[in-house]
């Protein structure tokens, strides 16, 4: 039996409070934040979260500078650098391909609908 909506909202809000930065990945980040993008001015970006609703909290759209390539996931981090504080990752809505190097816009979310 799934959690009630109020509890999913509370958990999503707590999780969002533990995530201050979003990363981009070229493949599944797994449990460590692997496959994070590098180059072309890429950096993890700070995130501003909205209010949780129906077990989902959505962040404001983020624009990343990226090298040419394909991007499949975004990651949730406590800090702007380093491997500690990785909280998990989610698939992008679709694989994004950028060529040549440029920018990529992502709207991150924490989705606890199935929790």
N, C-alpha and C positions, 0 to 999 in steps of 0.2 A: 504494500500500500504506500503510495507517495506521501510526502510531507504535505501538510496543509499550506495554503498560499502564504499566510502570514509568516510561517516559519521559514519558507523558502525566501521570502523578501528579507527577513532578518539576516539569514545566512548570506545572501547575496550582498547586502549592505556591509556586513562585517568583512567579507572577502574584498570588496571594493576598497575598504579602508586600509587593507594590507597591500594593495597594488597601486603604486604611484607612477609606474612607467610601463610602456608597451614596446615590444620588440617585433621585428619581422624575421621570418625564417623561410629557408628554401626547401625545407622538408620538415617532417614531424619533429618538434623539439623534444619529444620524449619526456622524461622526468628530470632532465638536467638543463634544458634550454639549448640543446644542440642545434646545429645548422643555422645559427643566427647570421644574418647578413653582415657583410663588411664592405668597406670601400665607398667611394663616391660621396663622401660627406655623411654617410649613414650614421645615425645615433639613435639610441632608445629615446622615445619621446614621452614627456609627462602626459598624464591623462586626467581629465576632469569627468567625474562620474555623475550621472543623473540619479534620480530616485528609483528605487527598485519597484517593479510592478510585475505581478504574476510570476515571481521567481527569477526575473531577469533585470539586471542593471546595465544600462547602455552608457557608454562614454561618448564624449564629443568627438567629432571627426578629427583625425590626426593626419597630417601630411608628412611623409617621410621622403628624404633624399635617398635614392637607391641607385646601385649600379645596374647595368643591363642584366636581365635575368628573369627567372620565374620565381614567384613567391607563393607559398601555399598555406602558411600559418602565421598567427601572431602569438606572442608570448606575454605573460603577466609577470611583472617584476616588482620587487620592493625598492630597488635602487636603479640608478642610471647606468651602472657598470658592474662588472663582476658576475660570477656564477652563483654566489649565495643569494638567497632571496627569490629564486625562481619559483613561481607559484603554480605554473601550468600553462597550457596553450590550447588554442582553438583553431580549427580550420578557418581560412578565409572563405567567404561565400562561394568563391570560385578562384581557381589558380589565376594569378595576375602576372602577365608578362610585360616587361618594360624594355624597350629597345629604341634608341640608345638610352644611356643612363638618364634619369629624370626624377620624377616624383610619383609617389603612390599614396592614395588616400585610403584610410582604413577607419571604420567605425567599430571600435571594440565593444564587446559585451561579455558579461559573466552570466551564464545561463544555467540556472538550477532547476529548470522545469521538470527534469526527469529524476531529480534527487529524491 
